[in-house]
Amino acid sequence: MAYRNLYCQTMKTTLDINDVLLAAAKSLAAQQRTTLTKLIEEGLQLRLRPASTKVSVSKPKIPVFKGQGGLVAGVNPCSNKDMLDAADDDA
């Protein structure tokens, strides 16, 4: 039995798309001087791309100070006023 490849030819279909999304897509297609069909095909190709080809974004490392010292004696770290006063004194 011979199988036909249905994906070699274009297929017409009907989609229910949110009106605001459709208007934005038409506008983008016009700005890029392409067709709405090509824009939708590109979006589908991007979403159907295998996960291994996606660019992984690593989380930035949070800098940690590993120095000596600490708070000045007499500064209450739970008091915003004390912390602000200590910061003003240091400047």
C-alpha positions as CSV (number, residue, x, y, z in Angstrom):
1,M,0.0,0.0,0.0
2,A,1.4,3.4,-1.0
3,Y,1.1,6.3,1.4
4,R,0.6,9.8,0.3
5,N,2.5,12.6,1.9
6,L,-0.1,15.2,2.6
7,Y,2.4,17.8,3.7
8,C,4.1,18.3,0.4
9,Q,1.2,20.5,-0.8
10,T,-0.3,23.5,0.8
11,M,-3.6,22.9,2.7
12,K,-6.3,25.4,3.1
13,T,-7.8,25.6,6.5
14,T,-10.0,27.8,8.7
15,L,-8.8,29.1,12.0
16,D,-10.6,30.9,14.8
17,I,-8.2,33.7,15.9
18,N,-8.8,36.4,18.4
19,D,-9.7,39.6,16.6
20,V,-7.0,41.7,18.4
21,L,-4.4,39.1,17.7
22,L,-5.3,38.8,14.1
23,A,-5.2,42.6,13.6
24,A,-1.7,42.7,15.2
25,A,-0.5,39.8,13.0
26,K,-1.8,41.5,9.9
27,S,-0.1,44.7,10.9
28,L,3.2,42.9,11.5
29,A,2.9,41.1,8.2
30,A,2.4,44.4,6.4
31,Q,5.3,46.0,8.2
32,Q,7.6,43.1,7.3
33,R,6.1,43.1,3.7
34,T,5.1,39.5,3.9
35,T,1.8,37.6,3.9
36,L,-0.2,36.6,6.9
37,T,0.2,33.0,5.8
38,K,4.0,33.2,5.9
39,L,3.9,34.9,9.3
40,I,1.7,32.1,10.7
41,E,3.8,29.4,9.1
42,E,7.0,30.9,10.6
43,G,5.3,31.0,14.1
44,L,4.3,27.4,13.8
45,Q,7.8,26.4,12.7
46,L,9.3,28.2,15.7
47,R,6.9,26.5,18.1
48,L,7.3,23.0,16.5
49,R,11.1,23.2,16.6
50,P,12.6,20.4,18.8
51,A,13.4,21.5,22.4
52,S,17.1,20.7,21.8
53,T,17.5,23.5,19.3
54,K,16.1,26.1,21.7
55,V,18.6,28.6,23.1
56,S,19.1,28.0,26.8
57,V,19.3,31.1,28.9
58,S,21.3,30.6,32.1
59,K,20.3,32.5,35.2
60,P,22.7,35.2,36.2
61,K,24.7,34.5,39.3
62,I,24.0,36.8,42.2
63,P,27.2,38.4,43.5
64,V,28.0,37.4,47.1
65,F,30.4,39.4,49.3
66,K,32.7,37.1,51.1
67,G,34.8,39.7,52.9
68,Q,35.6,40.3,56.6
69,G,33.8,42.6,58.9
70,G,30.2,43.3,59.5
71,L,28.0,46.0,61.0
72,V,29.5,48.8,63.1
73,A,29.0,48.2,66.8
74,G,25.8,49.7,68.1
75,V,23.9,49.5,64.7
76,N,20.6,47.5,64.9
77,P,20.2,45.6,61.6
78,C,16.4,45.4,62.2
79,S,16.1,49.2,62.4
80,N,15.8,51.1,59.1
81,K,16.6,54.3,60.9
82,D,19.8,52.9,62.4
83,M,20.8,51.4,59.0
84,L,20.2,54.7,57.1
85,D,22.0,56.7,59.8
86,A,25.0,54.3,59.5
87,A,25.0,54.7,55.7
88,D,24.9,58.5,56.0
89,D,27.8,58.4,58.5
90,D,29.9,56.3,56.1
91,A,29.6,58.7,53.2
